Amino acid sequence: MDSNVVMNGLDVMYQDAECELKSNTPFETLVAVILSAQCTDKRVNMVTQELFKTHNKPEDFASMPIEELEQRIHSCGFYHNKAKSIKSASRDIIDRFGGEVPSNFDDLTSLAGVGRKTANVVLAVAFHGDALAVDTHVLRVSNRLGLVKTENPNVCEDNLKLLFPKEKWSKLHYQMVLFGRYTCKAIKPECENCVFNRECPNSRDLR
C-alpha cells in the first residue's frame, strides 16, 4: 500500500494519537516502557501510579531491594527480568550519565536492559525526537498493510524509515500502535471499521 495512503488514513482514524503510558519525566518514561513489555499500558499505568509516588528517580531504584521492586511490579509480568533491568539501568544512569537519562539513541541502548524499541519510545515520548519504535502492533500492521514483508522488528524499522518522512516517525508510531490495538487486532481485526478495508491486501471485507 502507498505510504501516503497509510499516513492519510491513520490521520483520519487517529489524528491525535499519543503514547498511552503515563509519565512525567524521562526516567519515569524509561521505567514505564521497560514495564510495558508484553503487558498492557493500562496495567502499567496502574502500577506506576503507585510506584512513582515513592520511587521516581534512578537513585530510588538503585537503592531499592530487588525483592521489593519485584513485588511492586509483579502484576506487569516477567517481574524478575524487569526489576533487574530497571535497577541496572538506574545504576548506569547514575554512574555514567550523572543521574540524567541520556537523550540520544546510542547512549540509551548502552544502558543495561534497554533495547532498540525501548530507546526509540523514550526518544519520542520523553525528548520529542524523531524515532520509530517497532513493537508487536507496528510489526503486525506494517505486514498486513503490505508496507513490509518481514518478521524482524529491526528490518521493519529500517524499511518504514525509508518509506515515511523523518518528521512523521514518532506520530506514525503512536498511530500504528493504536491502530493495531483497537482496529487491526491480532485475532479479530475490525476490517469493517477500517479506512483501509478496500486497499488492504489482507482485508476480510468484500471489495
C-alpha positions as CSV (number, residue, x, y, z in Angstrom):
1,M,0.0,0.0,0.0
2,D,1.2,3.5,-0.8
3,S,2.8,5.3,2.2
4,N,0.8,8.5,1.6
5,V,-2.4,6.5,1.7
6,V,-1.4,5.0,5.0
7,M,-0.5,8.3,6.5
8,N,-3.7,9.9,5.4
9,G,-5.8,7.0,6.6
10,L,-4.1,6.9,10.0
11,D,-4.7,10.7,10.3
12,V,-8.4,10.1,9.7
13,M,-8.6,7.4,12.4
14,Y,-6.0,8.6,15.0
15,Q,-5.2,12.2,14.3
16,D,-4.4,13.0,18.0
17,A,-2.6,9.7,18.7
18,E,-0.1,9.8,21.6
19,C,1.6,7.4,23.9
20,E,-0.9,5.9,26.4
21,L,1.8,5.3,29.1
22,K,1.7,8.0,31.8
23,S,4.9,9.6,32.9
24,N,6.2,13.0,34.0
25,T,10.0,12.7,33.4
26,P,12.3,10.9,31.1
27,F,13.3,8.5,33.8
28,E,9.6,7.7,34.6
29,T,9.1,7.1,30.8
30,L,12.0,4.7,30.7
31,V,10.7,2.7,33.7
32,A,7.2,2.6,32.2
33,V,8.4,1.4,28.8
34,I,10.5,-1.3,30.4
35,L,7.4,-2.5,32.4
36,S,5.2,-2.4,29.2
37,A,7.0,-5.3,27.5
38,Q,4.2,-8.0,27.0
39,C,1.9,-6.0,29.3
40,T,-0.9,-3.6,28.6
41,D,-0.4,0.1,29.0
42,K,-3.4,0.2,31.3
43,R,-1.8,-2.2,33.7
44,V,1.5,-0.4,33.7
45,N,-0.3,2.9,34.4
46,M,-2.0,1.3,37.4
47,V,1.3,0.0,38.8
48,T,3.3,3.2,38.1
49,Q,0.7,5.5,39.6
50,E,1.5,4.0,43.0
51,L,5.2,3.2,42.3
52,F,6.1,6.7,41.2
53,K,4.6,8.2,44.4
54,T,7.6,6.9,46.4
55,H,10.2,6.0,43.7
56,N,10.7,8.2,40.6
57,K,14.5,8.8,40.4
58,P,17.4,6.5,39.5
59,E,18.7,6.7,43.0
60,D,15.4,5.4,44.4
61,F,15.5,2.3,42.3
62,A,19.3,1.7,42.6
63,S,18.9,1.5,46.4
64,M,15.6,-0.3,46.5
65,P,15.8,-4.0,47.4
66,I,15.1,-6.0,44.3
67,E,12.6,-8.2,46.2
68,E,10.6,-5.1,47.0
69,L,10.7,-3.9,43.4
70,E,9.6,-7.3,42.1
71,Q,6.7,-7.3,44.5
72,R,5.5,-3.9,43.4
73,I,5.7,-4.6,39.7
74,H,4.6,-8.2,39.9
75,S,1.3,-7.7,38.1
76,C,3.2,-6.4,35.0
77,G,4.6,-9.9,34.3
78,F,8.2,-11.0,33.8
79,Y,8.9,-9.1,37.0
80,H,12.3,-10.8,37.7
81,N,13.8,-9.6,34.4
82,K,12.1,-6.2,34.5
83,A,13.2,-5.5,38.1
84,K,16.8,-6.4,37.1
85,S,16.6,-4.2,34.0
86,I,15.3,-1.2,36.0
87,K,17.9,-1.5,38.7
88,S,20.7,-2.0,36.2
89,A,19.6,0.9,34.0
90,S,19.3,3.1,37.1
91,R,22.9,2.3,38.2
92,D,24.1,3.0,34.7
93,I,22.3,6.4,34.6
94,I,23.9,7.4,38.0
95,D,27.4,6.1,37.3
96,R,27.7,7.1,33.6
97,F,25.3,10.0,33.0
98,G,25.2,12.0,36.2
99,G,21.7,10.8,37.2
100,E,20.1,12.0,34.0
101,V,18.6,9.8,31.3
102,P,20.6,10.3,28.1
103,S,18.8,11.8,25.1
104,N,20.4,10.1,22.2
105,F,19.9,6.6,20.8
106,D,23.4,5.2,21.2
107,D,23.7,6.2,24.9
108,L,20.2,4.9,25.6
109,T,20.9,1.5,24.1
110,S,24.1,1.3,26.1
111,L,22.1,1.2,29.3
112,A,21.6,-2.3,30.7
113,G,18.2,-3.7,29.8
114,V,17.4,-1.1,27.2
115,G,16.9,-2.3,23.6
116,R,16.1,-0.5,20.3
117,K,12.3,-0.4,20.9
118,T,12.6,1.0,24.4
119,A,15.2,3.6,23.3
120,N,13.1,4.7,20.4
121,V,10.0,5.1,22.6
122,V,11.9,7.1,25.2
123,L,13.4,9.4,22.5
124,A,9.9,10.0,21.0
125,V,8.0,10.4,24.2
126,A,10.4,12.0,26.7
127,F,12.6,14.0,24.3
128,H,10.2,14.6,21.4
129,G,12.7,13.2,18.9
130,D,12.2,11.6,15.6
131,A,12.1,7.9,16.4
132,L,10.1,4.9,15.1
133,A,9.8,2.1,17.6
134,V,8.6,-1.2,16.3
135,D,6.6,-3.3,18.7
136,T,4.3,-6.2,18.0
137,H,1.4,-3.9,16.9
138,V,3.6,-1.9,14.5
139,L,5.2,-5.1,13.1
140,R,1.8,-6.7,12.6
141,V,0.0,-3.9,10.8
142,S,3.1,-3.0,8.7
143,N,2.9,-6.5,7.3
144,R,-0.8,-6.6,6.9
145,L,-0.9,-3.3,5.1
146,G,1.8,-4.5,2.7
147,L,4.4,-1.9,3.8
148,V,6.9,-4.6,4.7
149,K,7.4,-8.3,4.4
150,T,9.4,-9.3,7.4
151,E,9.0,-10.6,10.9
152,N,12.2,-9.0,12.1
153,P,11.5,-5.8,14.0
154,N,14.8,-4.2,13.1
155,V,14.3,-4.8,9.4
156,C,10.8,-3.5,9.7
157,E,12.0,-0.3,11.4
158,D,14.6,0.3,8.7
159,N,12.1,-0.2,5.9
160,L,9.5,2.0,7.5
161,K,12.1,4.8,7.9
162,L,12.7,4.6,4.2
163,L,9.0,4.9,3.4
164,F,8.0,7.8,5.7
165,P,9.4,11.3,6.3
166,K,11.5,11.5,9.4
167,E,9.4,14.2,10.9
168,K,6.4,11.8,10.8
169,W,8.1,8.8,12.5
170,S,7.1,9.5,16.1
171,K,3.5,10.3,15.3
172,L,3.3,7.3,13.0
173,H,4.5,5.0,15.7
174,Y,1.7,6.2,18.1
175,Q,-0.9,5.9,15.3
176,M,0.1,2.4,14.3
177,V,0.2,1.2,17.9
178,L,-3.4,2.4,18.4
179,F,-4.5,1.1,15.0
180,G,-3.1,-2.3,15.9
181,R,-4.5,-2.2,19.4
182,Y,-8.0,-1.1,18.6
183,T,-8.7,-1.8,14.9
184,C,-6.3,-4.1,13.2
185,K,-6.3,-6.5,16.2
186,A,-4.2,-9.6,16.2
187,I,-7.1,-12.1,16.5
188,K,-10.2,-10.4,15.1
189,P,-9.3,-7.3,13.0
190,E,-12.2,-5.0,12.6
191,C,-11.9,-4.6,8.8
192,E,-15.4,-3.2,8.6
193,N,-14.4,-0.2,10.7
194,C,-11.1,0.4,8.9
195,V,-10.5,3.1,6.3
196,F,-8.1,0.7,4.5
197,N,-10.6,-2.1,4.0
198,R,-10.7,-1.6,0.2
199,E,-6.9,-1.1,-0.3
200,C,-5.5,-3.5,2.3
201,P,-4.2,-6.8,0.8
202,N,-5.3,-8.6,3.9
203,S,-8.8,-7.1,4.4
204,R,-11.5,-9.5,5.3
205,D,-14.1,-7.3,3.8
206,L,-15.5,-7.9,0.3
207,R,-14.1,-5.3,-2.1
